[in-house]
């Protein structure tokens, strides 16, 4: 087996509240490098680690992670709706392999996914139906959160199971880094707000209001307003250093509270990066090939793109 990683931020504000042309050029150049990296690696299978934003998973049953053997996009924020090209056989084998190694993900036979899944597939592969994938949801929004080391355990178990497939596997983690977009919390919500977070019944009008509120946040941030927890380049680069240098055991000392305090309410999306790099490390040593970082107030996120190649693939 040969393996590689692409990790990247995403934002519902891309294309809606863009930074200045020079910054946008730097970002798109980094994304272009990631696309070229994927094309050169030529994966046979992609494992997608991505969060949800109350579009597919709700508090009626909120797993900390879930592996999909089938999946479809709900089409939020103008993203493309419809089925993903899921490798059901590989997904079932990976699910059993993870369970056999003592980690217990939920299993979904029809996983709803949102823009967090769609953006990386469109950017890296040209669409949601261009590459065989196995989608893995990682809770990065809905408190309470589990310990970060549990995500590392999941990634390791899945990486070990992926070795048995004897395929060229790309692990993709998308989300983060520091960002504090307005997301409702069931822990402080009124009954009116909590009900759709529990049951998942959102009218088109409710969805439109949520999307408008996010857009307004981006516009206000661009004008100089600040979220309660601003973009934190120091924390972002500390996290990137851990992944670049492969010191993943440091993750075991992280806490959910620390992540939120340093990076904002949605910094827990970094859990997708933990899973992706843990999967890659389970297949052998790796080295980082590209690393890009830039705070993007217009998208209310510390935006990063990174690629890494496993030792077997480098030969």
Phi, psi and omega in degrees: 000141170241148186217156178207169180227141161234126173240141185203150173284162169221165179202137175291349183269355178299127182086354182246329181214070191278153175287182181296159186303323181295314178296319180297322178296318179298318181294312182292331175295318178295319177294324176297321176298320179295320177298317179297321178300314180296317180298319179291323181287327177054065182293149172268339181210142178239127172261117185259114174259113186213148176276183174231161184233051183059043173240338180233329182240134185226169188288353173302322170209106184244096176285159174279334172204152185208133179258131182259132173263357169202155184199153176216148179274135179278344175080036179282159178050035177077006178289159185289127175275164175124180185286143169276157178272082185272133173277092187297320180297312179296321180299317179294320178294319179293320179301314180293322180296322178292316178298320180296338181263013171086013174248139193241081175284153165292155179238128180246130176273353177203081187277122173279133179232161183237203186301334179300324176279320188290317183304309180295326179290322179289319182290315187274327188239350179091006178162168183279353183236026183257347186216139176293128184228159166236112182275135177231114176282133173238122181296118179232010186228322194264101175292149005279154183252148174282176180289138181303329182294340176291326177291321177298320178297319177300311181300317179298315181297319181289322177298319178295320178293324181295330178302325184287344179285338181055048179236166171277105190247130174253125174262125180243128173241128183228131179146168178069191007275247180295130174195148185224051177295152183291106177238134179293151178237127180294338183287342179232008187278150169289167180300322181296319180284323185291327187303310178292336176289334179274307187273334179083012179270104178243129175283161175304326180292319178296318179296319180296322179294319179297314181295323178294320180297321177295317179298317179299322178300316179296317179297316181293320180297320178298326182279358176117353177290162180230142172290164176308323175238107185287169172307136187236085182302326180298312180293317180304313183287331173298315179297317179297323177300319180301315181288319181297318184272356177071022179271059189289342178294343176297331179303328182296343178264355179283151175236158178298320180297316180297317180299316180292320181294322183277321190245356180098173187299329181257012175296343179295347173298340176300342176304330178294325177292319177304312182297316183296313181289327176295321177297315180296317182295333179289344179266355181138186179290162179213165173223144179287136180255326175216150176212121179234140176213138174203129172293132180234091181302326181297333177256003179053048183204147164279106191269132182218149172224131179218151177228150179212149184237133176289156185299323180295321181290334184282346184286000000 
